[in-house]
Amino acid sequence: MITYTYLKDKVKEFLAATSLNIAEFLILLPAFVIAYQKLYPVEQTYAGKARQRQKGGGDKARIATMEDKLLFILVYEKTNPLQTMHGLEFGLSQPQANYWIHRLLPVLKEALADLKLSPEREPNQVAEHLVGKAEPPNMLLDGTERRRQRPKDESAQKTHYSGKKKAHTDKNIVLVNEHSGEVVYLGPTVEGKMHDKKAVQTSEPKLPTNATLGQDTGFQGYAPGNVITEQPKKSQKAKS
């Protein structure tokens, strides 16, 4: 069973499981605790009603500490597992895993927003989001796919089937600051079959004038007028 105590001294494994190192985890933890207390006050039940008896009665939670709660939701976000498998990793049943996922996702979102680490979701606000940043506006554009449950509807199966991944997926376009590694913009979720270029054209994120935009060949022909695009070209040897 995975716990914070077990994983905290395993540097490579911790990073692989959460995308954070220990120092970054400990920076996020206080904001996570504050967000949890804000969303779920001690004097209220999970349903938001006034608590009739003192907190702590009943069965003890399997992921009781705030460190384990944060670890649980970070691993879920990083690996995107089936709930059954995620529950097995933390000693929970599938219904218990489902409960904690839905309880902790809003907390993580609130904590990241409080630390100003959330990516911008409004395409027209991307340039404003970058105002005051110390790093120069050198961006990298890419499409990211994650597996999803196979839709029951036949037409939905076709639109979500990604030939590249050989699986049913959802896709998002991301803009990353080349220097800091910060995800500056997260585009809307679209079906996995959609081409990267078409996906970014559905939102058209507004970048600062003269920003540098690095992109791969999946965005061939995408060239916003106010930025400098950089795209690697395939060598003649690779084409032959």
HUJO-V577249 format. One record per backbone hydrogen bond with DSSP energy under -1.0 kcal/mol. NH is the residue of the N-H (numbers start at 1). CO is the residue of the C=O. If there is no record, write none. Layout:
nh-><NH	NH>
co-><CO	CO>
This chain:
nh-><2	7	8	10	14	15	16	17	18	19	25	26	27	28	29	32	33	34	35	36	37	38	39	40	44	45	48	51	57	69	70	71	72	73	74	75	76	77	78	79	80	86	87	88	89	90	92	97	98	99	100	101	102	103	104	105	108	109	110	111	112	113	114	115	116	117	120	125	127	129	130	131	133	138	139	140	141	142	144	146	148	157	158	159	160	162	166	167	169	170	171	172	174	175	176	177	178	181	184	185	186	187	190	192	193	194	199	200	201	202	204	206	210	211	212	213	214	215	219	220	222	227	228	230	239	240>
co-><89	3	4	7	10	11	12	13	14	15	21	22	23	24	25	28	29	30	31	32	33	34	35	36	41	49	45	43	54	65	66	67	68	69	70	71	72	73	74	75	76	82	83	84	85	86	87	93	94	95	96	97	98	99	100	101	104	105	106	107	108	109	110	111	113	112	184	122	206	125	126	128	130	136	212	176	214	174	172	170	168	153	154	155	156	167	162	162	160	146	190	144	142	185	140	182	138	177	175	175	120	173	171	169	159	191	195	196	197	198	200	123	226	208	137	228	139	230	216	217	219	224	211	213	235	236>
